[in-house]
């Protein structure tokens, strides 16, 4: 790098950077603690999430009831009922 012009001013800049002012007083700084605030929506979500975890994925009593009916041979569903429910389900999905 080539410096042209007044070299005296350039040397003053370097000399001024060498002198550092002294610290007159140091004070103690108390550390701040982190604070977390959770919104009411987040608290509601957490409550619902915990409640859903406690609910089983299936109802055991319904499974046992169906198993008993099936084992006893009393499980009889007509084809007409199946078609009606399938048709209703398809119509509900389109609506």
N, C-alpha and C positions, 0 to 999 in steps of 0.2 A: 504494500500500500504506500502510496506516495502522498505526503502531506505538503501542500503548498500554502503559501501565505504567511501569516504572522505566527511563527513558531512559539513566540513568547506566550501568547494566549493559550495555545495548546498545552504548554508545560504547566500553566497555572491550573488547568483543569485536572491534570494528573496529580499535582501537588495538593489540591483541595480534597481530592478523594482519599488521600493518605491520612488526613487528620479526621478523626472521628470524635464527636462530642462525647463527654462522659455523662453517664446516667446519674442524675442528682438523687433520686429516691426510688427505691423499689418497694412495691407494696405486695402484700400477699393476695393472691387471687383464689377465691373460693371456687372449687369445682362445681359446675352446675349439673344437676341430675336430669336425666332424660325423662320426659313425661309422655305417656301414651294416652290418648283419649279415643275411645271407641264410640262411634255414632250409635244412636238408638236403633237404626236399621240394621247395623251389623250385629248388635246384641240380639235383636229379634231373629235374625238369620241363624245365629249360633244356637239359640234356644230351639228353633224348629229343626235344625240339623241334628242336634242331640236327640230330640224326640223321635226323629225318623230312624236314627240308628238303633233305637230301642225296639222298634216295631219289627217283627219278623217278616221275612220276605213272603211267607205264605202262612195261611191260617191252618194250624195243625188240626184243629177240631173239624174243619171242613174236609180235610184230606182223610181223616179217620172215618168220618161219616160216609163219604163217597166210597171208600175202600170196603166198608161193611156192606153197603148196598150192592156193590159190584160182586163181592164174594158170595152174597146170599142169592144172587141170580135175579134180583128184583130190578136191576137197572135196565130200563126199557125206554128208549126215546124213539119217537116216530120220525121217519124221514121228513115228513111235512113240517114238523117243528124245527128241524135243523135248517131246512130251506128257508123258512120264514125268518128265522133269526139271522141267517147269512144275508138275506135280502135287506133286512132292516139295518144291519151293520153297514152294508155297502151304501145304502141311501143316507145314513147318518154321516158317513165319511165325506160324501159329496156335498152335503149341506153346509 
